[in-house]
Amino acid sequence: MAEQSVRWGILATGGIAAAFTADLIDLSDAEVVAVASRSQASADAFAERFGIPRAYGDWDALAQDGDIDVVYVATPHSAHRAAAGLCLEAGHNVLCEKAFTLNSREAEELVALARARGSFLMEAMWMYCNPLVRRLKALVDDGAIGEVRHVQADFGLAGPFPPAHRLRDPAQGGGALLDLGVYPVSFAQLLLGEPSDVTARAALSAEGVDLQTGALLSWDSGALASVHCSIVGGTATSASVTGSGGRIDVPNGFFFPDRFVLHRDGRDPEEFTADPADGPRGSLRHEAAEVMRALRAGETESALVPLDGTLAVMRTLDAIRDRIGVRYPGEAPEEGAGDDLAPALTPA
């Protein structure tokens, strides 16, 4: 593999699959060789759009294709366990969209399967692979702002989304948290690790998914993180990291920033901007490049997006859902909402 293109299979044909595939075909060392959908017509249309040689009308056919090096799973997260599991069982390496799964149990099953098979597995947390986010983390890790005291991050869409929309469908893992809240939570945990305590409140829809959620995460060090997500109001998608000796502000698009500002006590602000050579601001190429780097190195997971970190984020998302009273169909009582919770805010 070190001297040839990495052959990709694409599982699902929605918007994120199209965005990822468009970036893949611009990479000289990547080759998209197959696509699968539950519908042959959808797979054929996607294949024609991107010049993909093989199109399958079911997932199993893609999983049985032996001429693929790695499969990108881009289904709704309610299907990640089944889709990624099918590909891992067939011996494929997998890049799986976020939120990684519906809950931490499913995530643990996928990680255990990949490790048992010796296959590569990574959550498609493109934020962690973004060069400017990596620069921000390096500054924090090097003590540029001292000890981290507080992290703030938000991600909200204005909507409105009708009740039939995927984002409001419990059967598809709907709600703000798993689609959008995974970013603020992952940002906080990138800098601070897994929290020791979680509190949260939410406004729920009539269908029982969260329309907006606010959570306070805390660590034994005394650090706090305030995170917010919404599908009923567009937010600035800003973030800030406050430390004992300064602050870093990301004014917008914190998960794919074009700039951030470092404020160190007693010094002039320093602005860090994205390098145009890194490609378009919303490019997914960096996570694709990380997958291919790892595969060529014979690694079974990424140092940038480690599986233990993904599992820790999933545990936090579970804890938030437990606090706000959201459980998805088919989950066991211990997954998602408990029976002794304080009620969420008034349903809408």
C-alpha angles and dihedrals in degrees: 000000000000092000101038141056118280109245114225132199118199118213110199130016107227130121098285091047089053093048092049094046092049089056093044095056089055090060114090094211096050128081124188105211106165144018132193135196135166084250123059090207091055092047091048093050092049092047092051092048094054102028095248113167100214128044124183129195094209136040097237093062090057091046090054093050104111096193095075126096098192137004123218110212111207103163122124108286092252087072099042095096093053098040098043091041091053091053094045091049088054090054100257129139112239140210106191126195123241140289077056094217139336093270144356094265091061090045092052090051092054093046092048090049093050092047092048091050095042090235128146115253129176137167111237093239094152091178090071090054096048110115095223093048088050089052091051092051092048091054091050092046090050091055098251091149099024121237113356111248104169140010124194126187136158138186122182137158122209097224132143095207116190119235091257093057119111090243090063098040114103090198089063095045092259128183136080098279104068096035100041110003091064087074099056091041092049091047091053093046092047087065103031109021124226115347122238094218138023132197124177147168130196147179109234130207124233086259091058102252125121116264091186133357134192121194136183115208121193136192133204088246089067093254118140135197126201112201130178135182132179144176092190101058135035112235133194091254086224130155138191134188116203121195139176090266107031148327141259118213124197102190098197143352093024093179092056103016128182091200146356134193125228116208113192119186110262095008137092117264116267121212121210117197134191117264110243087219089068090070134241117347095247095043120139091198094104095063090045090051091050091052092050092046090053094047092051089049091052092243122151096206139021125255088211094052104024118190093232088058091051090051090050092053090049090053090053092049088050090051092050091050089049091055095047097042103245120146125167126223113279096019119133118247092259091056118082117340121027125212097243101054129132108249121266121239120289111302117244 
